[in-house]
Amino acid sequence: MTGVRKASACHRRGARVSSSTAIAFTTFAMLSGCAVGPNFRRPASPTIDSYTRPSLRATTDAADVPGGEAQRFVDGRDIPRAWWTLFESSALDALVDRALRANPTLVSAQQALRQAVELVAAQRGSF
């Protein structure tokens, strides 16, 4: 019986040591988190002029086909929300309209989530 008491006492002592080690580690982690401190300054963002390689020319080459005129890059121009309409393609407009109509909205997503919750509740009831 004394062997059992010794093992039990050793187990409690080991638990005390490991809990005090955990407390010390947690305290150290919390204090080291303060090392950054309130004086932290976000580094400045890099200054860049464009996202392309500097070797790009201001215009593209022209081709001897209908619509093959040289194109140019325009900086600082605002792009409209329906940017695809700038192509003046009825097929592209119809495709985008069909895709937007088939796209689930927030309301339908909430309804699908509500339905899933109800199905889970129904399955729990069958068990």
For each residue, the residues with C-beta under 8 A, 3 or more apart:
1: 4 5
2: 5 6
3: 6 7
4: 1 7 8
5: 1 2 8 9
6: 2 3 9 10
7: 3 4 10 11
8: 4 5 11 12
9: 5 6 12 13
10: 6 7 13 14
11: 7 8 14 15
12: 8 9 15 16
13: 9 10 16 17
14: 10 11 17 18
15: 11 12 18 19
16: 12 13 19 20
17: 13 14 20 21
18: 14 15 21 22
19: 15 16 22 23
20: 16 17 23 24
21: 17 18 24 25
22: 18 19 25 26
23: 19 20 26 27
24: 20 21 27 28
25: 21 22 28 29
26: 22 23 29 30
27: 23 24 30 31
28: 24 25 31 32
29: 25 26 32 33
30: 26 27 33 34
31: 27 28 34 35
32: 28 29 35
33: 29 30 36
34: 30 31 37
35: 31 32
36: 33 40
37: 34 40
38:
39:
40: 36 37
41:
42:
43:
44:
45:
46:
47:
48: 51
49:
50: 75
51: 48
52: 56
53: 56
54:
55:
56: 52 53 73
57: 60
58: 72 73
59: 70 71 72 73
60: 57 70 71 72
61: 70
62: 68 69 70
63: 68
64: 68
65: 68
66:
67:
68: 62 63 64 65
69: 62
70: 59 60 61 62
71: 59 60
72: 58 59 60
73: 56 58 59
74: 77
75: 50
76:
77: 74
78:
79: 83
80: 83 85 86
81:
82: 85
83: 79 80 86
84: 87 89 92 93 96
85: 80 82 88 93
86: 80 83
87: 84 92
88: 85
89: 84 92 93
90: 93 94
91: 94 95
92: 84 87 89 95 96
93: 84 85 89 90 96 97
94: 90 91 97 98
95: 91 92 98 99
96: 84 92 93 99 100
97: 93 94 100 101
98: 94 95 101 102
99: 95 96 102 103
100: 96 97 103
101: 97 98
102: 98 99
103: 99 100
104: 108 109 112
105: 108 109
106: 109 110
107: 110 111
108: 104 105 111 112
109: 104 105 106 112 113
110: 106 107 113 114
111: 107 108 114 115
112: 104 108 109 115 116
113: 109 110 116 117
114: 110 111 117 118
115: 111 112 118 119
116: 112 113 119 120
117: 113 114 120 121
118: 114 115 121 122
119: 115 116 122 123
120: 116 117 123 124
121: 117 118 124 125
122: 118 119 125 126
123: 119 120 126 127
124: 120 121 127
125: 121 122
126: 122 123
127: 123 124
